[in-house]
């Protein structure tokens, strides 16, 4: 789907403008045509090209006209014959219990997809019946490629991944960054407390015992989360590409790595805590945040900061979630993949088999039973347990990031400013530099306009 050989023309994004009212939709609508994607509005729009629809059986003038000839660089005018009878669509809309004004959009998408195989076309809408995948399988609904009708939230992710697959990293309309900067901006906007900790360590100088080690382990925390964000995107690109052995192998490869990074984040936090409070504990293999498995270390940590004890208890379902899968991947076997084709729920995905214990932990955290495929990706069928990795990593990673951000806040790096002379002044002076101010401006732009996660 993201292959340059198959998609020689820009991604075409059809906008169901009448339905797009959410905040995500408003963010998406900030964007305009570029070399990678273009917009066509199926309705009134002040900003984007409106498709001219002449759909009338009696006059025999069923046609779609897309006129972008005013664009001097990428302009064209296209006349597409609409091959469906309107009377037939109206009959189908009654049988499917979908309003004609809704269903006609799917048929327009089908026509544009059929005549332009060299370009991927998607429809972005907020009409619930069009977004219901069970409707797509019903008799009479037009046959469409996977991931053709999507909501604004998914559309932003899809477009972002489409660009990244072509090595283009958009942070705002017509504003690109390189790969490293994009993920750095992503890290900084998600973890504001990380920057505070990093600044304290950098400018703490000789007043911080074991400063080099402290800095190294804090950097490792940022690196691990950045690598997780990259792994999520790699999983996503393969999720949208196709369902086959190659994409399955790629998804499992990156998911295995993501699992080890997830548990590694807790190791980094434990070591940061050790240096923050200068905890004397030399059983390095037992340094961690699991109260039952690493209680010798955590008991010493709680003596330094008892608020952490309450916080870890409250978040035990997040902390313990990935250790069993991690032990499986590291010590025993690769996760087993399969192509899961479920006609009853109308999904066909690359999935992995998971143990019941892991499935039950996901149920506890997600509040989804898994009887049907939900937002978290876990699913049980005939006594077996499965997981769609992309759904899962998109839902659980924000939980981990919230945990990390709050945990760093509990470590109270501001406390160093009260004990280390001139530390606050050094940090404030560094924030006054032109380069730092520019970085903050770009960070703000990224936060307001970026499309990807």
DOTI-773471 format. One record per residue (C-alpha): residue number from 1; x, z, y. Coordinates in steps of 0.25 Angstrom, whole numbers. Each point is the difference from the previous one (the first is absolute). Example, Ala and Ser with C-alpha at 12.3 -4.5 7.8 and 13.67 -1.06 7.14 Angstrom:
2
PT seq  east    up north
PT   1    49    31   -18
PT   2     6    -2    14
% end
This chain:
453
PT seq  east    up north
PT   1     0     0     0
PT   2    12     3    10
PT   3     8   -12    -6
PT   4     5    -9    11
PT   5    -1   -12   -10
PT   6   -15     3    -2
PT   7    -3     4    14
PT   8     6   -11     9
PT   9    -9     3    12
PT  10    -3    13     7
PT  11    -9    10    -6
PT  12   -14    -3     5
PT  13    -8    13     3
PT  14   -15    -2     2
PT  15    -6    11     9
PT  16   -14     4    -2
PT  17     0     4    14
PT  18   -15     5     1
PT  19     4    11   -10
PT  20    14     4     4
PT  21    -2    13     8
PT  22     9    11    -6
PT  23    13     4     6
PT  24     8    -7   -11
PT  25    -8   -13     4
PT  26     4     2    15
PT  27    14     2    -4
PT  28     0   -13    -8
PT  29    -7    -8    11
PT  30    12     3    10
PT  31     7   -11    -8
PT  32     0   -15     3
PT  33     5   -12    -7
PT  34    14    -1    -3
PT  35     9    -8   -10
PT  36    -4     9   -12
PT  37   -15     2     2
PT  38   -12    -5     8
PT  39   -14     5     3
PT  40   -13    -8    -1
PT  41   -12     8     5
PT  42   -13    -2    -8
PT  43    -8     4    12
PT  44     2     3    15
PT  45    14     3     5
PT  46     7     1    13
PT  47    14    -1    -6
PT  48     0    -7   -13
PT  49    -4   -15    -3
PT  50   -15    -1    -4
PT  51    -4    -8   -12
PT  52   -11   -10     4
PT  53   -10     0   -11
PT  54   -10   -11    -2
PT  55    -8     4   -12
PT  56   -14    -7    -1
PT  57    -5    -6   -13
PT  58   -10    -8     7
PT  59     9    -7    10
PT  60    11    -2   -11
PT  61    11     5     9
PT  62     6    12    -8
PT  63    14     1     7
PT  64    10    10     4
PT  65     9    -3    12
PT  66    12     8     3
PT  67     6    -5    13
PT  68    14     6     4
PT  69     4   -13     8
PT  70     3     8    12
PT  71    12     7    -6
PT  72    11    -9     3
PT  73     9     5   -10
PT  74    -9     2   -12
PT  75   -12    -7     4
PT  76    -9    -9    -9
PT  77   -15    -3    -2
PT  78    -6     0   -13
PT  79   -14    -5    -5
PT  80    -4     6   -14
PT  81   -12    -5    -7
PT  82    -9    12    -5
PT  83    -4    -4   -14
PT  84   -10    11    -3
PT  85   -15    -2     3
PT  86    -5    11    10
PT  87   -14     0    -7
PT  88     8     4   -13
PT  89     8    11     7
PT  90   -13     6     5
PT  91    -6     0   -14
PT  92    13     7    -5
PT  93     0    10    11
PT  94   -14     5    -5
PT  95     4     1   -14
PT  96    12     8     3
PT  97    -7     8    11
PT  98    11    -4    10
PT  99    -4    -4    14
PT 100     1   -15     2
PT 101     9     3    13
PT 102     9     8    -9
PT 103     1   -10   -12
PT 104     2   -12     8
PT 105    14     6     4
PT 106     4     0   -14
PT 107    -4   -14    -2
PT 108     8    -5    13
PT 109    12     8    -6
PT 110    -2    -7   -13
PT 111    -1   -14     6
PT 112    13     2     9
PT 113     7     6   -12
PT 114    -4   -12    -9
PT 115     5   -11    10
PT 116    13     7     5
PT 117     7     4   -13
PT 118    13     0     7
PT 119    -4    12     9
PT 120    -5    13    -4
PT 121   -13     4     8
PT 122    -6    14     1
PT 123   -13     5     6
PT 124     0    13     7
PT 125   -13     7     1
PT 126    -7    13     0
PT 127   -13    -4    -7
PT 128    -1     9   -12
PT 129    -7    -9    -9
PT 130    11   -11     2
PT 131    11    11    -3
PT 132    -7     5   -13
PT 133     8    -7   -11
PT 134   -11     2    -9
PT 135    -8   -10     8
PT 136    12   -10    -2
PT 137    -3    -1   -14
PT 138   -15    -3     1
PT 139    -6   -14    -4
PT 140    -1    -8    13
PT 141    11     7     8
PT 142    11   -10     3
PT 143    13     0    -8
PT 144    11     5     8
PT 145    15     3    -2
PT 146     4    15    -2
PT 147     1     8    13
PT 148    -8   -11     9
PT 149   -10    10     6
PT 150     6    12     6
PT 151    -3    11    10
PT 152     8     2    13
PT 153     9    11    -6
PT 154     4    -8   -12
PT 155     1   -13     9
PT 156    10     7     8
PT 157     9     4   -12
PT 158    -2   -14    -6
PT 159     4    -7    12
PT 160    12     9     2
PT 161     5    -2   -14
PT 162    -2   -15     1
PT 163     9     0    12
PT 164    10     9    -7
PT 165     1    -9   -12
PT 166     5   -10    10
PT 167    10    10     6
PT 168    -8     2    13
PT 169    -2    14     4
PT 170   -11     1    11
PT 171    -1    13     8
PT 172   -10    -6    10
PT 173    -6   -14     4
PT 174    12    -9     2
PT 175     9    11    -2
PT 176    10     0   -12
PT 177    10    10    -5
PT 178    10    -1   -11
PT 179    -3     6   -13
PT 180     8    13     2
PT 181    -6     3    14
PT 182   -14    -3    -5
PT 183     1    11   -11
PT 184     8     9    10
PT 185   -12    -1     9
PT 186    -9     3   -11
PT 187     7    12    -4
PT 188     1     6    14
PT 189   -15    -2     3
PT 190    -4     7   -13
PT 191    10    11     0
PT 192     1     6    15
PT 193     6    13    -5
PT 194    11    -8    -7
PT 195     6    -4    13
PT 196     0    14     5
PT 197     7     5   -12
PT 198    10   -11     1
PT 199     3     2    15
PT 200     3    15    -2
PT 201    10    -3   -12
PT 202     7   -11     8
PT 203     2     8    13
PT 204     1    14    -7
PT 205    15    -3    -2
PT 206     9    11    -4
PT 207   -11    11     1
PT 208    -7    -6   -13
PT 209     7     5   -13
PT 210     3   -12    -9
PT 211    -5   -10    10
PT 212     5   -12    -7
PT 213    -7     4   -13
PT 214   -12     4     8
PT 215     0   -14     7
PT 216     2    -8   -13
PT 217   -12     7    -7
PT 218    -9    -2    12
PT 219     4   -15     1
PT 220    -3    -1   -15
PT 221   -14     5     2
PT 222    -2   -11    11
PT 223     6   -10   -10
PT 224    -9     3   -11
PT 225   -13    -1     8
PT 226     5   -13     6
PT 227     3    -5   -14
PT 228   -14     4    -5
PT 229    -6    -8    12
PT 230     8   -12    -5
PT 231    -4     2   -14
PT 232   -15     1     4
PT 233     1   -14     7
PT 234     7    -6   -12
PT 235   -11     5    -9
PT 236   -10    -5    10
PT 237     6   -14     1
PT 238     0    -1   -16
PT 239   -15     5     0
PT 240    -4   -11     9
PT 241     8   -11    -6
PT 242    -6    -1   -14
PT 243    -3     7   -13
PT 244    10    -5   -10
PT 245    13     5    -7
PT 246     9    -2    11
PT 247    -8     8    11
PT 248    -3    11   -11
PT 249    15     2    -2
PT 250     3     0    15
PT 251   -11    10     2
PT 252     4     9   -11
PT 253    15    -1     5
PT 254    -3     5    14
PT 255   -11    10    -4
PT 256    11     6   -10
PT 257     9     1    12
PT 258   -11     6     9
PT 259    -3    11   -10
PT 260    15     5     0
PT 261     0    -1    16
PT 262   -13     9     0
PT 263     6    11    -7
PT 264    13    -2     7
PT 265    -7     3    13
PT 266    -3    14    -5
PT 267    15     2    -4
PT 268     5    -4    14
PT 269   -10    10     6
PT 270     5    11    -9
PT 271    15    -3     4
PT 272    -4    -1    14
PT 273    -6    14    -1
PT 274    12     5    -7
PT 275     9    -4    12
PT 276   -10     4    11
PT 277    -1    14    -5
PT 278    14     0    -7
PT 279    -5     5   -13
PT 280    11     4   -10
PT 281    -4    -7   -13
PT 282    10    -7    -8
PT 283    -9    -5   -12
PT 284    -2   -14     7
PT 285    -8    -5   -12
PT 286   -11    10     3
PT 287    -1    -2    15
PT 288   -14    -6     3
PT 289   -14     4     5
PT 290    -8     2   -13
PT 291    -3    15     0
PT 292    -1     1   -15
PT 293    12    -9    -5
PT 294     9     4    12
PT 295    -4    14     3
PT 296    14     6     1
PT 297     2    -9    12
PT 298   -14     0     6
PT 299     0    15     0
PT 300    12     0     8
PT 301    -6   -10    10
PT 302   -13     8     1
PT 303     9    12     4
PT 304     5    -8    12
PT 305   -14    -6     4
PT 306   -12     5    -7
PT 307    -9   -10     6
PT 308     6   -11    -9
PT 309    -5     8   -12
PT 310   -15    -2     5
PT 311     3   -14     3
PT 312     5    -4   -13
PT 313   -11     7    -8
PT 314   -10    -8     9
PT 315     7   -13    -4
PT 316     3     2   -14
PT 317    -8   -12    -5
PT 318     9    -9     9
PT 319    13     7    -4
PT 320    -3    -1   -15
PT 321    -6   -13     0
PT 322    11   -10    -4
PT 323    10     9    -8
PT 324    -6    -4   -14
PT 325     1   -15     3
PT 326    14     2     6
PT 327     5     7   -12
PT 328    -6   -11    -9
PT 329     6   -11     9
PT 330    14     6     1
PT 331     1     6   -14
PT 332    -8    -7   -10
PT 333    -7   -13     3
PT 334    -4   -11    10
PT 335   -15     1     4
PT 336    -8   -10    -9
PT 337    -7   -11     8
PT 338   -12    -9    -4
PT 339    -9   -10     7
PT 340   -14     7     1
PT 341   -12    -9     0
PT 342   -13     8     2
PT 343   -12    -9     1
PT 344   -10    11     2
PT 345     7     5    13
PT 346     6   -14     3
PT 347    14     3     2
PT 348    13    -6    -6
PT 349    13     7     3
PT 350    13     4    -5
PT 351    -1    14    -4
PT 352     8    11    -7
PT 353    -4     9   -12
PT 354     2    15     4
PT 355    -1    13    -7
PT 356   -13     8     1
PT 357     7    12     6
PT 358     4    -9    12
PT 359   -13    -6     1
PT 360    -7    13     1
PT 361    10     4    11
PT 362    -4   -12     8
PT 363   -15     3    -2
PT 364     3    14     6
PT 365     7    -5    12
PT 366    -9   -12     2
PT 367   -14     6    -3
PT 368    -2   -13    -7
PT 369    -4     1   -15
PT 370     5   -14    -4
PT 371   -12    -4    -7
PT 372     0   -12     9
PT 373    12    -6     7
PT 374     1     7    14
PT 375     9     0    12
PT 376    11     8    -8
PT 377     1   -10   -11
PT 378    -2     9   -12
PT 379    -9    -4   -11
PT 380    -4     4   -14
PT 381    -6    -8   -11
PT 382    -3     3   -15
PT 383     9    12     0
PT 384    12    -7     7
PT 385     5     2    14
PT 386     5   -10    10
PT 387     5    -1    14
PT 388     1   -12    10
PT 389    13     4     7
PT 390    -3    -6    14
PT 391   -12     7     2
PT 392     6    13    -4
PT 393    13    -1     8
PT 394    -8    -3    13
PT 395    -9    12    -2
PT 396    10    10    -4
PT 397    12    -3     9
PT 398    -8     5    12
PT 399    -2    13    -7
PT 400    15     1    -2
PT 401     3    -3    14
PT 402   -10    10     6
PT 403     7    10   -10
PT 404    14    -3     5
PT 405    -4     0    15
PT 406    -7    13    -1
PT 407    12     6    -9
PT 408    10    -4    11
PT 409    -8     7    10
PT 410     0    13    -8
PT 411    15    -1     0
PT 412     0     3    15
PT 413    11    -9     4
PT 414    -4     4    15
PT 415     6    14    -4
PT 416    14    -6     1
PT 417    -3    -3    15
PT 418    -1    15     3
PT 419    13     4    -7
PT 420     9   -12     2
PT 421     6    -1    15
PT 422    -3   -13     7
PT 423    -7    -6   -12
PT 424   -13    -3     7
PT 425     7    -6    12
PT 426     8    -9    -9
PT 427   -12    -5    -7
PT 428    -7    -2    13
PT 429    12    -7     6
PT 430     0   -10   -12
PT 431   -14    -3     2
PT 432     2    -5    14
PT 433     9   -11    -4
PT 434    -5   -15     3
PT 435     1    -3   -15
PT 436    -8    12    -5
PT 437   -11    -3    11
PT 438    -1   -15    -5
PT 439     0     5   -15
PT 440   -12     9     4
PT 441    -7   -11     7
PT 442     1    -9   -13
PT 443    -4    12    -8
PT 444   -13     1     8
PT 445    -2   -15    -1
PT 446     1     1   -15
PT 447    -9    12    -1
PT 448   -11    -7     8
PT 449     1   -14    -6
PT 450     7    -1   -13
PT 451    -8    -6   -12
PT 452     6     6   -12
PT 453     1    14    -6
% end
